[in-house]
Amino acid sequence: MQKSQRRSTKVCTRCRQRKTKCDFKFPQCTSCSLANAACLGYDPATKQAVPRSLVKSLEARVAYLEAQLRALQSISHNLPYSMASKIAQANISFGVPQPGPYLQSKLSSALFLRPSCPPLAISPTVRLSEAESSEPNELSSQQRRRSRHKSPYKPNMINLGSVPHSAMERMIRNYSDTHLPQYPIISATMLEHALQQFRPDAVGEGSSLFDADPTFTGLGHFEFFVIFIILAISASTLTWRAETQAREACDSFYKSALKHLQLLEDYSEIKQLQISLLLAHFAHMCPELVDNWTCISNAVRIALSLGLYRECPEGLDAEQRRLRSELFWVTYGMERSLCTNLRLPLSFPEEAITTKVRTPEGLINPLFSADDVKKKSSANHIYRYRMMETEVHRALYLQEEVLMLGFPSVEEWIQDVTARLDVWYTEAQTYTPYNMLEFKHVQFHHLQVRIYRPTPRLRTKLPQDWEIVLKACRSLIDDYVGQERRRRLFYPWHGVHILFETASVALDASWSARDYPPLIGEAEDMLQTHIPRCLQLLSTIGERWNEATECGNHLRPILEKVHSAFSAPDRSAHDLAIAEEINGLLFPDKLPVWSMTDFGMDDFGFEGGSLLLDNMSVDDMEFLQWGEDWDIMPPEFIPETEIL
């Protein structure tokens, strides 16, 4: 049998150049490790050295696609209707096309509309457990998926005729006042125009509005998509008022948005970018419905294609220049957040960016109040944080030379970035009166953890580092406990990734401090109180997004081992095994993968919402009815509670 040629790409660049045997170990092969040399992969297309993580990711993706292709090729094309798969039956019954390119990206809609990926340390565990579950008497993939995603919310279309216009207006105003200044994906002018055209007489009783006449409303399918996805985002933040009603409304608005997206035919690259970013924003709030990775990567592709990372070309008016700048920096913030959470190489280097963050004073009407200027500047403050977050990722995780960042040593750089983070946090407090940067406490303490925890560059830490980490981890867990208590944990994707990392780092700091008397009490309190609270939070989020439950289940036995061994008279017998498990949490040699029960060939999702809605008649569908007793309280009456 002819040997595969793809295997040779696993050989690192140094072994290839020296023509020596490479054992493919990750992150360093044995040869490079013994020589204390950088171990880089090799791209046969460009003949350049590339990060090993990128090589492994590409190889895993190729292997996965090859497996999917073999599965498709083995399917018979003449199965009777009674034996056809669910997707085939749906095609026969309703004429739904097979999933094809989506948003002109050459990607299937199934990739966009699958659940988002969990933290790296648990991804392979989930896939392995599913791959090994092949006994005939076990549940099918579809049944497992139903059992794993027990949701009380029905994914029906929304009956806008039952929604008071004042409620819709309140939700859109909520998005415009709170989300839009921080994530300026669409213009406030466009949103205001859409709201004015969104007249109650345009919506008939029992209509979902996707069959409304655009010429009558003055809006097209793109505008309707924007309105519905904004309503979905806004409804997801109303869980503090009535959680079940808010979730049902959110899911239904989302389904209506997808229907308009399905009917949308002609749209520019700018609109493609806006759609991808809006879906990514929604994915951060509802990771069980949309994959933020695919949405953000598609947004990056479009932004780079349009050259948004460069200064605007001549000949564009002020509005076009503003839109291009704002869309790039929203894309930048989302991409940097994704890469730093998943420990990925950056999609594009910082040095390639020549466009500047534009100050709100130069972008808005001079007649606007000082408060409006302050609110609009919140987006720039978020970008400043993303830049620092990226800097930490480059220096400590990607292990780039700190000389490139302008510092002679890592120690001096850590002092400087810590001081800049303190300044950022102090300035972030000034946005509290405007209800902006609600999660500034999480951002501050999380970046503190990333700076002072063990990293690929600095694996060994000192007692002063353990103390900083334990204090920051305690603040993070307390903050998220407060969010959940007030039912304001609006971004579960970030929450799960941050809580998982927080618990992992807290376990390491507690275990490291077991023989350091000044921190033993704090370490014991972390193990007995705060980490269990963290795992309970993950279980609560897991009621919506099962990957959160997987995270808690992965951490719980390690916590029990550490807690039991912490006060054991003879700890030496457990030290090595526990240290190895904690090390596996801190430095996972894993790849981002998605649960196969969420993305199976036999479950393309007419119940779970993995694909666009079918083209059945509106009259045949069940509609969500707006609860008459659900009164949406105006924001000014929401009690302000200080985040812990």
Secondary structure as the mmCIF struct_conf table of DSSP 4:
data_model
#
loop_
_struct_conf.conf_type_id
_struct_conf.id
_struct_conf.beg_label_comp_id
_struct_conf.beg_label_asym_id
_struct_conf.beg_label_seq_id
_struct_conf.end_label_comp_id
_struct_conf.end_label_asym_id
_struct_conf.end_label_seq_id
HELX_LH_PP_P HELX_LH_PP_P1 GLN A 2 SER A 4
BEND BEND1 GLN A 5 GLN A 5
HELX_RH_3T_P HELX_RH_3T_P1 ARG A 6 LYS A 10
BEND BEND2 VAL A 11 VAL A 11
HELX_RH_AL_P HELX_RH_AL_P1 THR A 13 ARG A 18
TURN_TY1_P TURN_TY1_P1 LYS A 19 LYS A 19
BEND BEND3 PHE A 26 GLN A 28
HELX_RH_AL_P HELX_RH_AL_P2 THR A 30 ALA A 35
TURN_TY1_P TURN_TY1_P2 ASN A 36 ASN A 36
STRN STRN1 GLY A 41 ASP A 43
TURN_TY1_P TURN_TY1_P3 PRO A 44 LYS A 47
STRN STRN2 GLN A 48 VAL A 50
HELX_RH_AL_P HELX_RH_AL_P3 ARG A 52 GLN A 73
TURN_TY1_P TURN_TY1_P4 SER A 74 SER A 74
BEND BEND4 ILE A 75 ILE A 75
BEND BEND5 HIS A 77 HIS A 77
HELX_RH_3T_P HELX_RH_3T_P2 TYR A 81 MET A 83
BEND BEND6 ALA A 84 ALA A 84
HELX_RH_AL_P HELX_RH_AL_P4 LYS A 86 PHE A 94
HELX_LH_PP_P HELX_LH_PP_P2 VAL A 96 PRO A 99
STRN STRN3 PRO A 101 TYR A 102
TURN_TY1_P TURN_TY1_P5 LEU A 103 LYS A 106
STRN STRN4 LEU A 107 SER A 108
HELX_RH_AL_P HELX_RH_AL_P5 SER A 109 PHE A 112
TURN_TY1_P TURN_TY1_P6 LEU A 113 LEU A 113
BEND BEND7 ARG A 114 ARG A 114
HELX_LH_PP_P HELX_LH_PP_P3 PRO A 115 CYS A 117
TURN_TY1_P TURN_TY1_P7 LEU A 120 ILE A 122
HELX_RH_AL_P HELX_RH_AL_P6 SER A 123 GLU A 132
TURN_TY1_P TURN_TY1_P8 PRO A 136 ASN A 137
BEND BEND8 GLU A 138 GLU A 138
HELX_LH_PP_P HELX_LH_PP_P4 LEU A 139 SER A 140
HELX_RH_AL_P HELX_RH_AL_P7 SER A 141 ARG A 148
BEND BEND9 HIS A 149 HIS A 149
HELX_LH_PP_P HELX_LH_PP_P5 ASN A 156 ASN A 156
STRN STRN5 MET A 157 ILE A 158
HELX_RH_3T_P HELX_RH_3T_P3 LEU A 160 SER A 162
BEND BEND10 VAL A 163 VAL A 163
HELX_RH_AL_P HELX_RH_AL_P8 HIS A 165 ASN A 174
HELX_RH_PI_P HELX_RH_PI_P1 TYR A 175 HIS A 179
TURN_TY1_P TURN_TY1_P9 LEU A 180 GLN A 182
BEND BEND11 TYR A 183 TYR A 183
BEND BEND12 ILE A 186 ILE A 186
HELX_RH_AL_P HELX_RH_AL_P9 ALA A 188 GLN A 197
HELX_RH_3T_P HELX_RH_3T_P4 PRO A 200 ALA A 202
BEND BEND13 VAL A 203 VAL A 203
TURN_TY1_P TURN_TY1_P10 GLU A 205 GLY A 206
BEND BEND14 LEU A 209 LEU A 209
TURN_TY1_P TURN_TY1_P11 PHE A 210 ASP A 211
BEND BEND15 ALA A 212 ALA A 212
HELX_RH_AL_P HELX_RH_AL_P10 PRO A 214 THR A 217
TURN_TY1_P TURN_TY1_P12 GLY A 218 GLY A 218
HELX_RH_AL_P HELX_RH_AL_P11 HIS A 221 SER A 236
TURN_TY1_P TURN_TY1_P13 THR A 237 ARG A 241
HELX_RH_AL_P HELX_RH_AL_P12 GLU A 243 LEU A 263
HELX_RH_AL_P HELX_RH_AL_P13 GLU A 269 MET A 285
TURN_TY1_P TURN_TY1_P14 PRO A 287 LEU A 289
HELX_RH_AL_P HELX_RH_AL_P14 ASN A 292 SER A 305
TURN_TY1_P TURN_TY1_P15 LEU A 306 TYR A 309
BEND BEND16 ARG A 310 ARG A 310
HELX_LH_PP_P HELX_LH_PP_P6 GLU A 311 PRO A 313
TURN_TY1_P TURN_TY1_P16 GLU A 314 GLY A 315
HELX_RH_AL_P HELX_RH_AL_P15 ALA A 318 LEU A 342
TURN_TY1_P TURN_TY1_P17 ARG A 343 ARG A 343
HELX_LH_PP_P HELX_LH_PP_P7 LEU A 344 LEU A 346
BEND BEND17 SER A 347 PHE A 348
HELX_RH_3T_P HELX_RH_3T_P5 GLU A 350 ALA A 352
HELX_LH_PP_P HELX_LH_PP_P8 VAL A 357 THR A 359
HELX_RH_3T_P HELX_RH_3T_P6 PRO A 360 GLY A 362
TURN_TY1_P TURN_TY1_P18 LEU A 363 LEU A 363
BEND BEND18 ILE A 364 ILE A 364
TURN_TY1_P TURN_TY1_P19 PRO A 366 LEU A 367
BEND BEND19 PHE A 368 PHE A 368
HELX_RH_AL_P HELX_RH_AL_P16 ALA A 370 LYS A 376
TURN_TY1_P TURN_TY1_P20 SER A 377 SER A 377
HELX_RH_AL_P HELX_RH_AL_P17 SER A 378 VAL A 392
HELX_RH_PI_P HELX_RH_PI_P2 HIS A 393 TYR A 397
BEND BEND20 LEU A 398 LEU A 398
HELX_RH_3T_P HELX_RH_3T_P7 VAL A 402 LEU A 405
TURN_TY1_P TURN_TY1_P21 GLY A 406 GLY A 406
BEND BEND21 PRO A 408 SER A 409
HELX_RH_AL_P HELX_RH_AL_P18 VAL A 410 ALA A 428
HELX_RH_3T_P HELX_RH_3T_P8 GLN A 429 TYR A 434
TURN_TY1_P TURN_TY1_P22 ASN A 435 ASN A 435
TURN_TY1_P TURN_TY1_P23 GLU A 438 PHE A 439
HELX_RH_AL_P HELX_RH_AL_P19 LYS A 440 TYR A 452
BEND BEND22 ARG A 453 ARG A 453
BEND BEND23 PRO A 456 ARG A 457
HELX_RH_AL_P HELX_RH_AL_P20 PRO A 463 ARG A 485
TURN_TY1_P TURN_TY1_P24 ARG A 486 ARG A 487
HELX_RH_AL_P HELX_RH_AL_P21 PRO A 492 SER A 512
HELX_RH_3T_P HELX_RH_3T_P9 ALA A 513 ASP A 515
HELX_RH_AL_P HELX_RH_AL_P22 PRO A 517 ASP A 525
HELX_RH_PI_P HELX_RH_PI_P3 MET A 526 HIS A 530
HELX_RH_AL_P HELX_RH_AL_P23 ILE A 531 ILE A 541
TURN_TY1_P TURN_TY1_P25 GLY A 542 ARG A 544
HELX_RH_AL_P HELX_RH_AL_P24 ASN A 546 PHE A 566
TURN_TY1_P TURN_TY1_P26 SER A 567 SER A 567
BEND BEND24 PRO A 569 PRO A 569
HELX_RH_AL_P HELX_RH_AL_P25 SER A 572 LEU A 586
BEND BEND25 PHE A 587 PHE A 587
TURN_TY1_P TURN_TY1_P27 MET A 596 ASP A 598
BEND BEND26 PHE A 599 PHE A 599
TURN_TY1_P TURN_TY1_P28 MET A 601 ASP A 602
TURN_TY1_P TURN_TY1_P29 PHE A 606 GLY A 608
BEND BEND27 LEU A 611 LEU A 611
HELX_RH_3T_P HELX_RH_3T_P10 VAL A 618 ASP A 620
BEND BEND28 MET A 621 MET A 621
STRN STRN6 PHE A 623 LEU A 624
HELX_LH_PP_P HELX_LH_PP_P9 GLN A 625 GLY A 627
TURN_TY1_P TURN_TY1_P30 GLU A 628 ASP A 629
HELX_RH_3T_P HELX_RH_3T_P11 PRO A 635 PHE A 637
BEND BEND29 ILE A 638 ILE A 638
HELX_LH_PP_P HELX_LH_PP_P10 PRO A 639 GLU A 640
#
